[in-house]
Amino acid sequence: MLLILARRALTAVPILFVVSLMLFVALRVLPVDPAAMSMPPSATLAEIDAMRSQMGLDRPLLEQYGIWLNQAAHGDFGQSLHLRRPVLRLVADTLPATIELAVAAMLVASALGVGGGLALFALRGRRAELAAESATTVLMSVPEFLWALLFIFVFGVLLQALPFTGRLDASLPRPDITGFLLLDAVLVGRVDVLWSALAHLVLPAAALGLAFAPPIVRVLRSSLLDVYHDDYIRQARLRGLSEGRILCRHALKNAALPMLTLMGVQFGFLFGGSLLVEVIYSYPGLGNLMVDAVRNADLPIIQMVGLTYCVLVLAINTLVDGLYVVLNPKLRRR
Amino acid sequence: MTVLRAEGLTVAMGDVPVLRDIGLSLEAGQVLGLVGESGAGKSMLGRAIARMLPAGFGVVGGALAFDGADLLAMPAARHRALLGREIAFVPQEPLTALNPVLTIGRQFGEHLKRLGIPRARDAAIAAFEAVHLRDPAGLLGRYPHQLSGGMCQRVLIAMAFAGRPKLVVADEPTTALDVTIEANIVRLMAELQRGHGTAVLFITHNLRLAARICDDIAVLYSGAVVERGRGRDVLAQPAHPYTRCLQLADPPLTGPPRALYALPETMPGLRDAMRMKGCRFAPRCPVAGDECTRGSPPMGPRAACFRTELTGGIAAPSLQTQQHGVGMDNVLEAIGLRKRFATGGLFRRGGTLAVRGADFIVRDGEFVAVVGESGSGKSTLGRLVVGLETASGGRIVLDGRDVTRGGEAARRHRVATVRMVFQDPQSALNPRRRVIDLVTQTLEARGVGRSARRERGRALLAEMGLPPDAAGRMPHQLSGGQKQRVNIARALCSLPRLLVADEIVSGLDVSVQAQLLLLLARLRREHRFALLFISHDLAVVRHLCDRVLVMRSGEIVEQGAVAEVFANPRHEYTRELLAAARGH
C-alpha cells in the first residue's frame, strides 16, 4: 500500500515537470506583454524595454523556463503583476476555500448519487423505473451554473433563506489559522462563525453536487445490476441470506469499484467546475483568482493556478488508486 | 422418511412446459441422480426447490414437498429460513460462487452466524478439516481468487454441510473441475452425505458418474422423467431406449473397445415438442413403432415406453476393423520444445515453465492425444504447434521443415500444414458472419473467387452432416453441436495435414459428442489427416486416438500407444489419472 503510494508520488514528478513546461510555453506564446502590463500607462517604450530585460523576457524561451524552474525550486513562484503580491501567497490564501467547496460538493454528490443509485436499483423492473430514469437524464443535462443561478433565485431572492455571496457575513470577524473557514471557526470556538460559513457554503456546494450526482447514480445502478447477475449473489440467496444483507454486505462493495473510479475523475473535474460557481457566488476561491488573473493577463498567477490544479488531480488519482487496492483484494500482492 | 417429494410437478415458461408431471421422491440418507442432456430441464427442479425460477418461468401444477411441508405454498420468510439450514446448494461454478472481495473467513463466518453456530472460527476450521483442506486457519484470511477451483468447491461443500441440512442440491458440482479433482469431490460429498445422513439431489449430464454414486436415478428427456430405477440397474440394464442410446453413445474406459451409437438429430426444442403427439423420443428412437406417435406412453415400473422390451436389443453398429493407414512420414516433430511465460514485473527474473522440453512426433494420418489436468501445459503445447505462441526453446518441424523461427515463408508453410480447432465454438466463430463464409475463411484469405468458395463451402457442410440451409445461417441460429461442426469444417476447408484440437468435445452432451467422434473418424478415412487431440477425457481418447502423450507440470511423463498405456501405465501419474477416471 505504502509502496504503491510512494511509486505514484515518484511518477508524479516527471508529470509535473511536463505540465509546468507546457504551461510556461503556452503562456509565453500568448500575445500579451507582461512588461507593458506591469508598468503604468504613462511609461515610455524605453522604460518598458528596460523592464522587459529586467524581467528576462528578452532571453530565449528555454532559458526563461530554466530561470523560472530554478526560482520555483527555491520556493519563489514569482510576483503577481497586477496584485503585486507573491503568487504562492495568493494561491495559499484561496486554495483552502476551493478545497472546502469541492469537498462539500463531493459529499453532496456522493450522498445524492449513492442514494439515487440505490433508489433507482430498488425500482428495477417496476413501472416507476422509467420515470426515475428519465428524471436522472433531465438532471444530468442541467449544468452546475444553471443550478447556481436557480438556487440564488429561489433560496436567495424569493425565500431569502440563505446567503449567496462570499464565505462569511461581513459583520463577523474572520479567523485565519489554517484558511479552512469551517475548521478555523471550530478552532476559535465561534458557533456563529461556523453557522454563517456553513450557510454560505450550502448553495454553491448544492449546485455543484447536484450537477455531479447523476453520473454517480447511473454508474452505481448499472454496476449493481451487473453484480446481481453474478453467481455469488445467487449463492448467497441460496444460503438464505436476507435481501438487505445481500445488498449491503455482498453487492455494494463490488459495485462500489466502478463508482469510485468515476468519483475520482469527478473530484478532479470539480476543481475546474467550481470556477463558474465561484464567480456566480463571489466565492473567494481559486476559481475567482483565476478568472481575475485571466482578465488581467496576470501570467504568474495563471501559471501557478494551473500547476495547483495539476498537483490536486495527481493527488486525487493517487488517493483513488490507493482506495481501489483497499477495496479490491485482487490488486493486492499475496 | 421422505425428505423431498415431487408429485405431478409442472414448470412452464408462459404456456410452454419445461418440466412435465415430474414425480420423484428422495429418502433421508439417499442420493438421487437427475440425469439429462442440456435442454432436458434438469436444472429447473433445483431452481423450483429454491423458488428461484428464471423470470417468466413458473410452477403451473403439481406439488413439491420438503419434509412434509409444501415448499411452493409456504410464506417466503419460512422458505428462506429453510435455505442454508435445511436445504443447501452446491453450485456448478465454484470460482464465481464466492464473493471476490470478501475473505473466505468472512463468508463462512457470516453463514455460521446465520446458522447460529457458536465459536465460528473453531467451527470453520473443523469444517475445513472435514473437507480435507490444508491449512484451514490460514485459509480464513484468504480471498477466493487465491484458491483453485477444487479448493473453492471444497469450501462451498463445507458451507453446504455446515448446518447439517436434510437436503443438499448439487447441480453439476464437478463439471467445471478436472477429472482428478472430480473424483475427489465426488468421494468427499459421498463421505459427508453418509456421515450426516443427508439426502442429496445430484443433477448431472453424466450418466456414468450418476450411476457410480447415486442410489436412484431419474432420466429426464424433454422435460419429463422417462426412466427411473436403482443407479446401477439404469446403467447396466437400461429400460428406456433413450437411456440405452446414451449408454451406447458414451465410449467405455474399460472392457473391449466398441463402436459408438450416435443418436440422430437433437432433442426437440420446447415449442416443437409441444406440437408433437405421442412419445417425444419417438423421432430419434431406433425401435419406435406406430403406437409411439399416437399417444404418450405412461410411466411404467421403470420406464415411460410402449416398447421397453425392445430396449435391450438396441446395439451399436459393429466395430469396423481399424485401418487408418498411419504413414511413416512425420507430419510433426517436436524436439526439446520449451515455453516460458514471464511472471511478475519487469525486474523479476524467471517465470513459469509451461512446457519443459517436450519431444514427440505425430505421423502422417495419426491421431495423437495429449492428456493431463489443467495447468499441465497441454493447451500451450497445442498453441506452440500452430504458432499462437512462440517457443522459448527447442524446435518444431512440420512436414520436414523447421518452422520454429523464420520469416514469412515458414509462416506460410505452417499455415498450409496445420490448423487449429478451438474449444469453444461460441467464441471461435465470428457472430456476424454466415456459416458459408465462416467455413471458407481460409480460401478468402488466399483470394479464391466467391463462386468457388461457395461451392467448396456447400460440399464441406454436406460432408459435416449439416443441413443445406445451414449455409445461410448465423452462428447463433445453430445448436452447440452444429457450431462445433462448423468450427471443424473451417479447419478442414483447405485439407491441412495436421489438425490441432483443444478440448473440442468437452462440455457437449454425450449424444452430440458421439456424433462428433464418428464424424472425425469418417473424415479421417476420407481425407487422411493427422490430429493432435488435447483432452482431459480418457474414455474419448481411448476411443479416438492411436497414441497418447501424458503431461504433468509441463513435462511429457509418458507416451505410447493408447491401448498399451491404458492397459499398463508405467508412470505413477498416468495410473492416478486412470484411477480417477474410473472412479476408484
HADDOCK unambig.tbl for C-alpha pairs under 7 A between the chains (distance, minus, plus):
assign (segid A and resid 231 and name CA) (segid B and resid 96 and name CA) 5.62 0.50 0.50
assign (segid A and resid 231 and name CA) (segid B and resid 97 and name CA) 4.86 0.50 0.50
assign (segid A and resid 232 and name CA) (segid B and resid 96 and name CA) 6.07 0.50 0.50
assign (segid A and resid 232 and name CA) (segid B and resid 97 and name CA) 4.04 0.50 0.50
assign (segid A and resid 232 and name CA) (segid B and resid 98 and name CA) 4.98 0.50 0.50
assign (segid A and resid 232 and name CA) (segid B and resid 99 and name CA) 5.40 0.50 0.50
assign (segid A and resid 235 and name CA) (segid B and resid 97 and name CA) 5.95 0.50 0.50
assign (segid A and resid 238 and name CA) (segid B and resid 50 and name CA) 6.76 0.50 0.50
assign (segid A and resid 238 and name CA) (segid B and resid 83 and name CA) 5.90 0.50 0.50
assign (segid A and resid 238 and name CA) (segid B and resid 84 and name CA) 6.47 0.50 0.50
assign (segid A and resid 238 and name CA) (segid B and resid 89 and name CA) 6.51 0.50 0.50
assign (segid A and resid 239 and name CA) (segid B and resid 83 and name CA) 5.34 0.50 0.50
assign (segid A and resid 239 and name CA) (segid B and resid 84 and name CA) 4.01 0.50 0.50
assign (segid A and resid 239 and name CA) (segid B and resid 88 and name CA) 6.67 0.50 0.50
assign (segid A and resid 240 and name CA) (segid B and resid 80 and name CA) 5.10 0.50 0.50
assign (segid A and resid 240 and name CA) (segid B and resid 81 and name CA) 6.27 0.50 0.50
assign (segid A and resid 240 and name CA) (segid B and resid 83 and name CA) 4.58 0.50 0.50
assign (segid A and resid 240 and name CA) (segid B and resid 84 and name CA) 5.46 0.50 0.50
assign (segid A and resid 250 and name CA) (segid B and resid 99 and name CA) 6.81 0.50 0.50
assign (segid A and resid 254 and name CA) (segid B and resid 101 and name CA) 6.76 0.50 0.50
assign (segid A and resid 328 and name CA) (segid B and resid 101 and name CA) 5.98 0.50 0.50
assign (segid A and resid 329 and name CA) (segid B and resid 101 and name CA) 5.97 0.50 0.50
